[in-house]
Amino acid sequence: MIVLNLSCGKRHQFEGWFASTEEFHRQVDTRLLSCPTCGDAGITRLPSGPHVRRAVAADPASSERAAIAELAKNCDNVGTQFPEEARKIHYQEVPARSIRGIATVSEVKDLIEEGIAVLPLPLPAKEEVH
């Protein structure tokens, strides 16, 4: 289940819950999805981050750095090949795996428009990733 931030042509913003990004696109393409405020079927997806539930930490910045470093440890670093690798994974040209790398703002926007979920994060310090 995924939660997406959505907007209609009149810029009303709302949230939608879908089984997958493919299901979201199917509903948009077949005009099954409409704005709950005005009924407009011209729906677009807005950028959104994950909803993470966590305990309150004494030092939120330190806790955030540790979480990013932990994520980085469990991902393949594909460097500047990130957009290409993300597409290959999304289109099932290679086996699915967690990746991290570098992409420009324009590349990230293109990936999101293609329905490829990406999450921009600050780079962790090298000593935090083993």
SVG drawing of the C-alpha trace seen along z (x, -y; Angstrom):
<svg xmlns="http://www.w3.org/2000/svg" viewBox="-17 -26 53 36">
<polyline fill="none" stroke="black" stroke-width="0.4" points="0.0,0.0 1.3,-3.4 0.1,-6.9 0.5,-9.6 0.0,-13.4 -2.2,-14.4 -3.5,-17.6 -6.2,-18.4 -6.2,-21.0 -7.6,-23.5 -4.8,-22.9 -6.8,-21.2 -4.5,-19.0 -5.5,-15.6 -4.1,-12.2 -4.7,-8.9 -4.0,-5.3 -3.1,-2.8 -2.0,0.8 0.9,-0.3 2.1,-3.1 0.8,-1.1 -2.7,-1.1 -2.5,-4.9 -1.6,-5.3 -4.3,-2.9 -6.9,-4.9 -5.6,-8.2 -5.5,-6.9 -9.0,-5.5 -10.3,-8.7 -11.5,-6.7 -9.7,-9.1 -11.1,-12.5 -10.7,-15.4 -12.9,-15.0 -13.4,-18.8 -14.4,-19.6 -14.6,-16.3 -11.8,-17.2 -10.3,-14.1 -7.0,-15.9 -5.0,-14.5 -1.2,-14.8 1.1,-13.3 3.0,-15.7 6.4,-14.9 6.2,-13.3 8.5,-11.7 8.0,-8.5 6.0,-8.6 8.4,-7.3 7.2,-6.6 10.0,-6.9 10.6,-7.5 11.7,-11.0 15.5,-11.2 17.6,-13.4 19.4,-14.7 17.2,-14.6 20.0,-15.6 22.2,-12.8 19.4,-10.3 18.6,-11.4 22.3,-11.1 22.4,-7.6 19.2,-6.6 20.6,-7.8 23.9,-6.0 22.0,-2.8 20.0,-3.1 23.3,-3.7 24.9,-0.6 22.1,1.6 22.1,0.2 24.3,0.7 26.2,-2.6 25.7,-3.1 27.1,-6.6 26.2,-8.8 24.5,-5.8 21.6,-6.2 18.9,-7.3 19.8,-4.6 19.9,-1.9 16.6,-3.1 14.9,-2.8 16.4,0.7 15.0,1.8 11.6,0.1 11.2,1.7 12.4,5.1 15.4,5.2 17.6,6.2 16.7,7.8 15.2,5.5 17.5,4.2 18.0,1.1 20.3,-1.4 21.8,-4.8 23.7,-7.2 23.8,-10.7 21.2,-12.5 20.6,-16.0 17.3,-17.8 16.2,-17.4 17.0,-13.7 15.0,-13.2 12.0,-15.1 12.1,-12.9 12.2,-9.7 9.2,-10.9 7.3,-11.8 7.9,-8.2 6.4,-6.9 9.7,-5.8 9.8,-6.4 13.0,-8.1 13.9,-9.8 16.6,-12.5 18.7,-12.4 21.9,-14.2 25.1,-12.2 26.3,-10.5 29.9,-11.0 32.1,-8.3 33.1,-7.2 29.4,-6.5 29.0,-4.0 30.9,-0.8"/>
</svg>
